[in-house]
Amino acid sequence: MENQLPTFKRIPDHAIAKLLGLSLEEYHNLNHLPLEAETDSTGEVIGFKMRVSSGNSQNLLSKLNVDKNFIVKLRPEQVYRYYG
């Protein structure tokens, strides 16, 4: 569970939508897994990622910066603006 955001500090939907470059309505229509922290060998957070479904509409997917595995990656400083 170390790669999960603490449950007591949830990023609001409107903030995640903004991080992804989506409207709140678009974010609510996005099929995805929760935002996860990526850590290095010392446990320091080096980034965040969110896996989105390839079954989302092409219009929605085109607005996201997804890799070939349908993962959106975010830098820690982007996320920390809304976290906590």
Stockholm file with secondary structure:
# STOCKHOLM 1.0

chainA/1-84         MENQLPTFKRIPDHAIAKLLGLSLEEYHNLNHLPLEAETDSTGEVIGFKMRVSSGNSQNLLSKLNVDKNFIVKLRPEQVYRYYG
#=GR chainA/1-84 SS CTTBCCTTSCCCHHHHHHHHTCCHHHHHHCCBCCCEEEECTTSCEEEEEEEBCTTSCHHHHHTSCBCTTSEEEECHHHHHTTCC
#=GC SS_cons        CTTBCCTTSCCCHHHHHHHHTCCHHHHHHCCBCCCEEEECTTSCEEEEEEEBCTTSCHHHHHTSCBCTTSEEEECHHHHHTTCC
//
